[in-house]
Amino acid sequence: MAKIYFEKLTRLMTDLELEKQVDVQLEVKHFFSGAALYANEVICISWSPMGLAFKLPESEVVELISCGKARPLRYFTKGHVKKGYVMFENPDMENNSQWEEYFLKAIDQVT
């Protein structure tokens, strides 16, 4: 199953041409039952059966969760909430560019 998310994350990263927009090393790796994007060897984005998760500024995390656009990130159903992250369940991939802002912010958060 992780292969599916590895391919989806790699494809989205390529479609958004992220490597042309940032001056950091980006690498997609297998992560639990999904995949994660690392910027300079620090995880900033993950995609798994739970959803697509981003490390964002805390104020934005609170805003996205409080308005119902995203949920707190938990890697496991009964696991603890991963602070500083939001998760989008069932992300709409029809318009990839909507994710570009979150990708860039997540990369910026860890570099």
Beta strands, then each sheet from edge to edge (+ up, - down):
strand 1: 26-31
strand 2: 34-39
strand 3: 42-48
strand 4: 51-55
strand 5: 71-73
strand 6: 82-88
sheet 1: 1+ 2- 3+ 4- 6+ 5-
end
